[in-house]
């Protein structure tokens, strides 16, 4: 019964995203001359899709200091990544005018991938470091020119067991290029609602803590690794034992 309900939730979610994406593709084509308007269209569609998927999955959310998302805009929002659900949490929570950074493989996903590609939000090729760096540089210039924010999952890929992985330094370099603060968004329990690498979707309560913005004007490229680790430490302070990294072996 649990498996059947999971498949039913997935089918309902796919149908909703397909229908919304079809409408979004038509609107995005009309807005092709303006990348900024397409990005904001993607934000609006993302809020609709994210809210619907959370409801279909039976996920309840509990926020602490959610108002900081809007109050700190524009900023670079960093969130931990332990579940497939995180994509929908991200597009739901991201403020209007926030760019989402996602791997290029997403374009292979029917409907969702096509609307994302048209939306103007940046796609990163993880297999080509040079192109990824160039793409982030282009994003930074776009953000500065149009006063946009950014939503990023700095672990780079989903955690297999829900435990926090090390952070990559891309968000640090974006902060240096834009001068924007970093806002940690700590998510607890998403791995129980939709475990990584499975089709098992089940009701759960997901807790989200939006931490205070971290000023970045004193950061430097030479100490990028230290800044990424310091933000990582903020997450460790707010995650439970089931999401903290296991101690290193002997």
C-alpha positions as CSV (number, residue, x, y, z in Angstrom):
1,X,0.0,0.0,0.0
2,X,2.8,2.4,0.9
3,X,4.5,1.8,-2.5
4,X,1.3,2.2,-4.4
5,X,0.6,5.6,-2.6
6,X,4.2,6.7,-3.4
7,X,3.6,5.9,-7.1
8,X,0.3,7.7,-7.0
9,X,1.9,10.8,-5.5
10,X,4.7,10.7,-8.1
11,X,2.2,10.4,-10.9
12,X,0.1,13.2,-9.6
13,X,3.1,15.4,-9.1
14,X,4.4,14.7,-12.6
15,X,1.1,15.5,-14.2
16,X,0.9,18.8,-12.4
17,X,4.5,19.8,-13.3
18,X,3.9,18.7,-16.9
19,X,0.8,20.9,-17.2
20,X,2.3,23.9,-15.5
21,X,5.5,23.5,-17.5
22,X,3.6,23.5,-20.8
23,X,2.0,26.8,-19.9
24,X,5.3,28.1,-18.7
25,X,7.1,27.2,-22.0
26,X,4.6,29.2,-24.0
27,X,5.0,32.2,-21.7
28,X,8.8,31.9,-21.7
29,X,8.8,31.9,-25.5
30,X,6.9,35.2,-25.4
31,X,9.5,36.6,-23.0
32,X,12.5,35.4,-24.9
33,X,13.9,39.0,-25.4
34,X,14.2,39.5,-21.6
35,X,16.2,37.0,-19.6
36,X,15.4,38.8,-16.3
37,X,11.6,38.5,-16.9
38,X,12.0,34.8,-17.8
39,X,14.0,34.3,-14.5
40,X,11.2,36.0,-12.6
41,X,8.6,33.9,-14.5
42,X,10.5,30.8,-13.4
43,X,10.3,32.0,-9.8
44,X,6.5,32.4,-10.0
45,X,6.1,29.0,-11.6
46,X,8.5,27.5,-9.1
47,X,6.4,28.7,-6.2
48,X,3.3,27.2,-7.7
49,X,5.1,23.9,-8.5
50,X,6.9,23.7,-5.2
51,X,3.8,24.3,-3.1
52,X,1.8,21.7,-5.1
53,X,4.5,19.0,-4.9
54,X,4.9,19.5,-1.1
55,X,1.1,19.2,-0.7
56,X,0.9,16.1,-3.0
57,X,3.8,14.5,-1.1
58,X,2.0,15.2,2.2
59,X,4.9,17.3,3.5
60,X,4.4,19.8,6.2
61,X,6.9,22.6,6.7
62,X,7.9,24.4,9.9
63,X,9.9,27.6,9.5
64,X,12.0,29.6,11.8
65,X,12.7,33.2,10.7
66,X,11.3,32.7,7.2
67,X,11.1,36.5,6.8
68,X,14.8,36.6,6.5
69,X,14.5,35.3,2.9
70,X,12.7,38.4,1.8
71,X,14.4,40.8,4.2
72,X,17.9,39.9,3.1
73,X,17.2,40.1,-0.7
74,X,19.3,40.2,-2.8
75,X,21.6,37.6,-1.2
76,X,23.2,34.3,-1.9
77,X,21.0,31.6,-0.3
78,X,22.8,28.3,0.5
79,X,20.8,25.2,1.4
80,X,21.8,21.6,2.3
81,X,20.9,18.9,-0.2
82,X,19.7,15.5,1.2
83,X,16.7,14.7,-0.9
84,X,15.1,14.9,-4.3
85,X,12.5,17.0,-2.5
86,X,15.1,19.8,-2.1
87,X,14.6,20.9,-5.7
88,X,10.9,21.7,-5.0
89,X,11.7,23.2,-1.6
90,X,14.2,25.5,-3.3
91,X,12.0,26.7,-6.1
92,X,9.2,27.2,-3.6
93,X,11.2,29.3,-1.1
94,X,13.4,31.2,-3.6
95,X,12.5,34.9,-3.6
96,X,11.3,36.5,-6.8
97,X,14.4,37.6,-8.6
98,X,16.6,34.8,-7.3
99,X,18.5,32.7,-9.8
100,X,18.7,29.0,-9.2
101,X,21.9,27.1,-10.1
102,X,21.3,23.5,-11.1
103,X,23.3,20.9,-13.0
104,X,22.8,20.7,-16.8
105,X,21.5,17.1,-16.6
106,X,18.2,18.5,-15.4
107,X,17.4,19.3,-19.0
108,X,16.8,15.6,-19.6
109,X,13.8,15.6,-17.3
110,X,10.6,15.8,-19.4
111,X,8.8,19.2,-19.1
112,X,10.6,20.4,-16.0
113,X,13.9,20.4,-17.8
114,X,12.6,22.2,-20.8
115,X,10.9,25.0,-18.9
116,X,14.0,25.4,-16.7
117,X,16.2,25.7,-19.8
118,X,13.9,28.4,-21.3
119,X,13.6,30.2,-17.9
120,X,17.1,31.8,-18.1
121,X,18.2,30.3,-14.8
122,X,21.9,29.2,-15.0
123,X,22.8,25.6,-15.8
124,X,26.2,24.2,-14.7
125,X,28.1,21.5,-16.5
126,X,29.8,19.6,-13.7
127,X,31.9,17.6,-16.1
128,X,33.6,20.7,-17.5
129,X,35.3,22.8,-14.8
130,X,36.2,25.6,-17.2
131,X,32.7,26.0,-18.6
132,X,31.3,25.9,-15.1
133,X,33.6,28.7,-13.9
134,X,32.7,30.7,-17.0
135,X,28.9,30.2,-16.3
136,X,29.3,31.3,-12.7
137,X,31.1,34.4,-13.9
138,X,28.3,35.2,-16.3
139,X,25.8,34.7,-13.5
140,X,27.6,37.1,-11.2
141,X,27.6,39.8,-13.9
142,X,23.9,39.3,-14.5
143,X,23.2,39.5,-10.7
144,X,25.1,42.8,-10.3
145,X,23.5,44.3,-13.4
146,X,19.9,43.5,-12.4
147,X,20.1,43.3,-8.6
148,X,19.3,39.6,-8.6
149,X,19.9,37.0,-5.8
150,X,21.0,33.4,-6.1
151,X,19.9,30.1,-4.6
152,X,22.5,27.4,-4.5
153,X,23.1,23.9,-3.0
154,X,26.8,24.1,-2.2
155,X,27.4,20.3,-1.6
156,X,27.2,20.0,-5.4
157,X,25.2,16.7,-5.3
158,X,22.7,15.0,-3.1
159,X,23.8,13.3,0.1
160,X,23.2,9.6,-0.2
161,X,22.4,9.2,3.5
162,X,21.0,12.6,4.5
163,X,24.3,13.6,6.2
164,X,25.9,16.9,5.3
165,X,28.7,16.8,2.7
166,X,31.6,19.2,2.4
167,X,30.7,22.5,0.7
168,X,32.3,23.5,-2.7
169,X,33.6,27.1,-2.9
170,X,31.5,28.3,-5.9
171,X,29.2,30.3,-3.7
172,X,32.1,32.0,-2.0
173,X,33.5,33.2,-5.4
174,X,30.0,34.4,-6.3
175,X,29.8,36.4,-3.1
176,X,33.2,37.9,-3.8
177,X,32.1,38.9,-7.3
178,X,28.8,40.4,-6.3
179,X,29.5,41.6,-2.7
180,X,26.2,40.0,-1.6
181,X,25.7,38.4,1.9
182,X,25.3,34.7,2.3
183,X,22.1,33.4,4.0
184,X,22.3,29.8,5.2
185,X,19.0,27.9,4.8
186,X,19.1,24.7,7.0
187,X,16.7,21.9,6.1
188,X,16.0,19.1,8.5
189,X,14.0,15.9,7.7
190,X,13.6,16.2,3.9
191,X,15.5,12.9,3.5
192,X,12.7,11.1,5.4
193,X,10.0,12.5,3.0
194,X,11.8,11.6,-0.2
195,X,15.0,9.6,0.3
196,X,17.8,10.1,-2.2
197,X,17.8,7.7,-5.1
198,X,14.3,6.2,-4.4
199,X,10.8,6.5,-5.6
200,X,9.5,6.4,-2.0
201,X,7.5,9.5,-1.2
202,X,5.9,9.7,2.2
203,X,4.3,12.3,4.5
204,X,6.8,14.0,6.9
205,X,7.5,17.2,8.6
206,X,10.4,19.2,7.2
207,X,11.9,21.9,9.4
208,X,13.6,25.0,7.8
209,X,15.8,27.4,9.7
210,X,16.7,30.6,7.9
211,X,19.9,31.9,9.6
212,X,21.1,35.4,9.9
213,X,22.9,36.8,6.8
214,X,26.6,36.6,6.8
215,X,28.5,39.7,5.6
216,X,31.1,38.8,2.9
217,X,32.8,42.2,2.4
218,X,35.9,40.9,4.3
219,X,36.2,37.7,2.4
220,X,39.0,37.0,-0.1
221,X,39.7,34.5,-2.8
222,X,42.8,33.3,-1.0
223,X,40.8,32.1,1.9
224,X,37.8,30.8,0.0
225,X,38.1,27.3,1.5
226,X,38.0,28.8,5.0
227,X,34.9,30.8,4.3
228,X,33.1,27.8,2.8
229,X,34.0,25.7,5.9
230,X,32.8,28.4,8.2
231,X,29.4,28.5,6.6
232,X,29.4,24.6,6.7
233,X,30.0,24.9,10.4
234,X,26.8,27.0,10.8
235,X,24.8,24.1,9.3
236,X,26.4,21.6,11.7
237,X,25.2,23.7,14.6
238,X,21.6,23.4,13.5
239,X,21.4,19.9,12.1
240,X,20.5,16.9,14.2
241,X,22.8,13.9,14.8
242,X,21.1,12.0,11.9
243,X,22.3,14.7,9.4
244,X,25.7,15.5,10.7
245,X,28.7,13.7,9.1
246,X,29.9,10.6,10.8
247,X,33.2,10.8,12.5
248,X,36.2,9.9,10.3
249,X,37.5,6.4,10.8
250,X,40.9,5.6,12.3
